[in-house]
Amino acid sequence: MPHSNGKSYERSINTLVKRHGTPLVIISKKLLIEQVKKFRRLLPRVIPHYAVKANSNDDLVKTFIKLGTGFDVASQYEMELCLKHGARPDRIIFANPIKLPETMKFAMSKGITLTVFDSEYELYKIAHYAPGARVLVRIKTPNIGSVVELSLKFGAEPTDAIPLLIKAHKLGLKPTGIAFHAGSQCTHIENYIEAFEMGAIIMRDAKLKQIPLSILDIGGGMPIRHFDDDEDYFSRFGPQLSKEIDRMFDPSVKVIAEPGRAFAGPACTLVTRVIGKSIRENKPWYYLDDGVYGTLSGILYDFCKYQYNVFRKGLTHISTLGGPTCDSHDIIARSVELPDLDINDVVYVPNIGAYSIASTTWFNGIPPAKVVFVA
């Protein structure tokens, strides 16, 4: 159900609320398809492998399988989910740099042979529990301007890439390529371009060392809009990224990516409602039936800022939104322009499909939002 401010959208929301109650997460199949088409249009050479960690809803995964995407998995559960719905093992990359030994054994038993590493310690572990695996060395790259700087935790120094690939070969593994991640919600195209340049140098050097590499994994991090007036950075710099890939890498190099938020984020809307109100700090406070321990967990874990919409009209006031738990940390937003709201009024949040329902809890015994999948 595409996001809109029209009356038909309001009727659709209210119909779903009457049927399912709140809080409610609506996943739009139409918007999932649009996001995949957009990615392929902007980066035609890049094969997307959806990052299941962003949103592991069954219907969402099944939709991506039908669309022919690959999958980036981080755990045995995610592997089993994709395989259960028909994903091909050769279209799955085990992209967690730090892997459980038993999960590596499971992956190999199911034909999932492509994985990543960023240290010599991990290489020894892979060689022991997944002998013969194909490995990509994950390098540390700039994360300037990204909301979550993933290179803080993962990534080998680029100067160590060749020695690590040689070590992988000596351990009986199959050094296959290079991986990197420009950081979540990356709005600096320079992060990608600098990573491409590093990758191209490493690939040329590896070829001279008789270790030909065939895969470049450009990770995820492609940004989405969370507010109506946000700039669509990905649409702006996607074509330039495509040109740089073609310029720096031979057509024989297979280029893959791991979009999570870019696929799932815009396709979901949270519908919640007011369950309490008060005046505090000389402004209205509205308490919703979902919060930071639920679908809005991205505020804490993903540093997200969301747009809060209502159907009620009128003069607006600077207001605070709180969640339903007894924890005073469960404050959603402190300065939101909202009209006067009443108990049971709907508040809806678009672009919330990534890193939201994937990390909800049952804190205070409050159940997570119900998820509905619509055409």
N, C-alpha and C positions, 0 to 999 in steps of 0.2 A: 504494500500500500504506500505509494509515493507520498512524501511529505508535502502538505499543502495547507494553506490557511482558509480554503474555501468551505462552504456549507456542506458539501458532499463529504469532505474529509471529517468534519465534525460529526456528521451523522454516522459515518463508518466507525469512528472511535466510540461513540456512545452505544452503538449496536453491540460492539465487541465487549464493552464494559458491562452491559446488561447481561450478556451471555456468560462472560467469564469472570467478572469482578475485577478488582485491582488488588495489588499492583499487577500489571500486565506488560509483557514484552512482545511486541508484534514484529515478526520477521517477514519481510516482503521478498518473495521469490523473484518478482519482477526487478526489484532493485539489486538483488544479488547478481542477476544476469547482466544488468546494465553495468555494474562495476567490473565484471570480468571482460565484457566487450570493450569498455573504456581502456582497461589496462592493455589489452591486446592491440587496440588501435594506436595507443601512445608508444608501446614498446613491442612492435610486431615480432622482433627476433627472440624476445625473452619468454621462456616457458614458465608460467607461474606455478608455484607449489604452495598452495594455501597453508598458512600457519595455523594449525588446528588449535593451538593454545589460545588464540584470540576469541574463539567461540566454537565449542564442540557440539552444537546442536545437531541431532541426527539428520533432520530434514535439510539443514544447511549443507552438511557434508554430502548428502546424497545429490543435492543440486549441483555441487561442484564436480562430483564424479561424472554426472551426465554431461557437464560442460567440458569435460576432458582435461581438467587441471590436474597437476600433481599435488602432493601433500608434504608439508614439513611437519614432522612429529617430534615430540620431546619425551615421550614415555610409552610404556607398553600399552597403557589404556588407549592412547591416541592411535597407536598402530592397529590395535584390535578393532577400534571403531571404524577406521578407514577400510580395513580388510573385510570387515563384516558387511559393509555396504558395497563392496565390489571394486575397491581401488586396486590397481595393479601394483605389486611389490616394487617393480622397477620404476614406478612413478612416485615412490616415497623416499624421502631423505630423512634420516635420523639426525636432526640438526642440533641436538643438545650437546654442547662441548664437553659436559661432564656427565658421563653415562653410568648407570647402574650395571654391574657385571651381568646380572641375570637378564637384564633387558637387552644387552648386546647379544647374548646367546639366543634369546627369543627372536630378535630381529633377523639374525642369520638363518635361523630355522625356517623363517617365513619368506626368505628370499629378499629381505630388505638389506642390501649390502653396501649402500652408500651412506657415509657418515662424515663427521667433521672432527677435528682435533686442534688444539692450540698449544700443546706442551708435550715434552718427551714422556712425561709420566702417563699421559693419556694414551700415547702411542703404545707403550708397553702393555697397558690394560687391554687396548683393542686387539693387539696381536695375540694376547693370551685367550681372550674370551670370544673374539670374532676373527679368527685367522683367515687371511685372504680378503678381508674387507677392502672396499674402495674408499679412499680417504681424501678429503679436501682439507688443506691447511687453512685455518681461519686466522686472518691477519688483523692486527689492530689498525684502525683507520680513524681519521678525524670525525668527531661527532658534534662539531660546532653548531650551536643553534637547535639541536635536537632536544625534544622534551625529556627523553630518557636516554642517557649516554651509555649505551651497551658496551662500549669499548673500555669502560671502567672495570668491568668484570671479566671480559673475554677478549681474546685476540693475541696472537704471538706478534712479537716485533717483526716487521717486514724483513729486516736483515737476518732473522733466524729462519725464514721460510724455507730456503734451499737446504740448509743442514737438516731441518726436520723432515723434509720430503725424502732426502737421501736416507735418513734413519728409518723412515717408514718402509722404504724399499728393502733395506737390509733386514728388517723384521718380517719380511714376507708379505707385507701389505701391498696394496696397489695404489700408489700416489696418483691421483686422478685430476686434481685441480685446486683452485683457490676459492675461499669464501670470505666475505666480510659483511659487516652490518653498519650502515651509516648513522644509526641511532633512530629511535622511534619518533614519528612525526617530524621527519627531517625536512626543513624548509631551505636548506643551503645546498644548492646543486653542486657547489664546490666539494662537498664531502664525497659525493659519488665520483666526480671527475678525478679527484686526487686518488681515490681508491682504485679507479680504473687504471690510472697511470702506474701505480704500484704493482697492480696485478699483471699488467702487460710486461713490465720489467722482469718480474719473477718468472713469468711464463717463458720469456726469451732465454733467461738464464738457465731455467730448468731444462729447456731443449738442448742447450749447449752441454749440459751435464748428463745427457742421454736419459732424461726423465721427461718425456713429452706429456704435457697436461692437456686435457680435453674439455674440462668444465670450468666455467666461471660462475660462481654463485654470488649474486649481488645483494642477497639478503632482502630485508623488508624495509620498513621505515617510510614508505611513500605516504605523504600527509593527506589528510582529509579535512573537510570543513566541518567544524562543530557549531558555527554560528552562520546565520544567513549572510552576514556581511564579511565573512572570512574570505581571503583570497584563495582561489583554487590553484595552489602552487604546483601540484602534480601535472595538471593540464598544461601549465605554462612551461615547465622544464622537461616534461616527458619527451617531446620530440628532440630536444637537444641531447638528452641522455642517449636516445636511440642512435643519433648521428655519431656520438663519441664512441659508443660500443662498436659500431661498424668501422670507425676510423682506427681504433686501437687493436681490435681482435679479428683474427682471420676467420672467415666464414666456417671453417672446420671446428671452431670452438663453440661448444654448446653453452648457451647462457641461460641460467635459471634464476628465479627470484623466489622470495618467501613472503609475499604480501599477506598480512593478517587483517590489520585495521582497514587497509585500502579496499578489501573485499567485504568484510562483515560490518564495518562501522556504519556506513550510510544506509544500510539495509534494515536497521532496527530502530524502533521507537518504544520508549518506556511510557506507559500510561499509569499515572498514580493519582491519588485524590487526597484532598485535605481531610484530616481526621481530628484536627485540633487547631485552636488559634489563641493568641494572647497578644498583649502589648508589653514589650520588653525593650529596654534601651530607647524608649520613645519612638518605637516603630513596630509595625505589625509583624508578628511571627506566625507562620503557618507550618503545622506539623503534618508531614505526608506519611503515607503507609509504606513507603520505601525510602531507603537511605544509604549511608556509606557502608553499612554492613551487608547491603543487598546489591541491587543493580547499579547503584551509584558508587560502588567500591573503587571505580576508576579515579575518583577524586583523590583517594588516598594513595593507591598503588601505581597509578598511571599518570598522575598530575594533570588530570583532565579538567577542563572547564566546559560546562554544558549550557545550552540555551533552554530556558524554562518558559514554555508557552501555555497560555490559557485561552479558553473560549469566551470567558466573560469580558465585557467591555467596560470602559469608564476611566476616570482619572486614575493615574498610577501613583504609587507610593514606594519609597525605598523600603524593601521588606526582607525578612530573613526566612529561609526555608530550613526546617529541621526534620530529621528522620524519626522513625517510630520507636526506637529503642530507649532504654533508660540511661544510656551513656551520653554525657554531655559533649563527648567528642563527635557525636552523630549530628553534626551541623552541615547541611548541604551547601548553602550559599548565604552570605551575610548581607549582600546588597543587590537585590533583584528588583527591578521596576515591575510592580504588579498592581492591578486594580484590587478593590476590596473583594476578598474571596470568602465564601461561606463553606461550612462543613459539607463534604461530598463533592465540592467543585473539583473538576479534573485539571491536573497539571500534566502536560506531556513533554517529553524530552526526545528530540530526534537525534540521529547519528550516534546512537549509544550501543551499537552492536558488538564492539570490540572490547575485550577485557572488562566486561561488566557481569553478565550472568556466568561467565567462566570462573569468577572468584567470589561468588556470593556465599553467605554463611546462614546458619540458623540461630544467630545470636539472640538471646532472650527468648528462644523458642519461636521466633517469628519466621515463618517459612519464606523462601525466595519467591520472587514473582513468577506467575504462571507464564509460560511461553506459548504463543500461538503462531502458526506458520500460515501465511495467506498468499494467494496468487498475486 
